[in-house]
Amino acid sequence: MTDPVTVHVPLGDRAYDVRIGAGLIDRAGAEIAPLLRRPRVAIVTDETVAGLHLERLCRALSAGGIDSEALALPAGEATKSWPHLTRTVEWLLQQKVERRDIVLAFGGGVIGDLVGFAAAILRRGVRFVQIPTTLLAQVDSSVGGKTGINSAHGKNLIGAFHQPALVLADIAVLDTLRPRDFLAGYGEVAKYGLLGDAGFFAWLEENAPKLRDDMALRQQAVAHSVAMKAGIVTRDETEQGERALLNLGHTFGHALEAATGYSDRLLHGEGVAIGCALAFDLSARMGLCSQEAPSRVLEHLRQMGMPARLSQIPGDLPDDAGLIQLMGQDKKVVDGQLRFVLARGIGEAFVSDEVEADQLAAVLRDARLP
């Protein structure tokens, strides 16, 4: 078993550590105790994670002298909604959570985003700890302080920046994920190489197929992804510039998630993977990068068994105009202008609003082909 590694996110008085290693849930009491003013926490999780891991977490907290109460919400993207946010906030108030207490977000990205937002607005801000249980949440949503819920108008349109006090990424927990969920999380791992580290993407091309079975390689992939995100967040916490690069593939991906009703037809990481492929295809069509780059992206996603084209999404999709309209609800729209993360090559992403409508439509049209 590998020792945990620590990635520090240096944000002044809101700085925190991301701890990455196998078995961290069993050490949760010792890890969290130094943050507590009184020995009690409120845990918010989902029903799937609760059935698999909640007893173990409570046992670890108890071993550290920490009392806990837990709320289990339904699993799935539909939980990132006003009704479940209201339920969570009211439950936390019933638990008499004070501003100096700690709330634990124990689950994947849905729970992390929802509970982080609840913590941000409860008593005008209480502290929370992320214990992400999916690969996607460990490398992306648990780090950086973006919290929120979805709207009928689009994904993550209601939220706040609220940094966690600590992140505990237990990489052994990922063994309980369905293969599809593990791969969906991998879409965010690959994104880091594509947006800013060609060497990391080359490393993934060689090692990613072994991440399910090799704990040391898994730790290395998660730690490198977290370190990249931490660096970007530190330089641009509220997404005024560089942090927008983390949205590579997301303008397409969020529109596809909306088009599929945030359902099991398309998981977030799958949408990101397809979105990355589309972004590189669009970049090549615009003459920004060689055709080799999108070919490498497609080949790697196929090697991993991930979707890379619209034709791989089950069921009907809106026409090209409908998809483009959904992209218009994206948070990255500025002055009504769509903004895309494009690339000059693997690891060389940048933000642009100079995308021609006919080129965008052509990319979407070709991606519908088998």
Secondary structure, DSSP 8 states (H G I E B T S, - for coil): ----EEEEE--GGG-EEEEEETTTGGGHHHHHGGG-SSSEEEEEEEHHHIIIIIHHHHHHHHHTT-EEEEEEE--SGGGSSHHHHHHHHHHHHHTT--TTSEEEEEESHHHHHHHHHHHHHGGG--EEEEEE-SHHIIIIITSS-EEEEEETTEEEEEEEE---SEEEEEGGGGGGS-HHHHHHHHHHHHHHHHHH-HHHHHHHHHHGGGTTT-HHHHHHHHHHHHHHHHHHHHH-TT-SSGGGGGGTTHHHHHHHHHHTTTSTTS-HHHHHHHHHHHHHHHHHHTTSS-THHHHHHHHHHHHHT---SGGGSSS----HHHHHHHHTTSTT-BTTB--EEEESSTT-EEEE----HHHHHHHHHHHT--
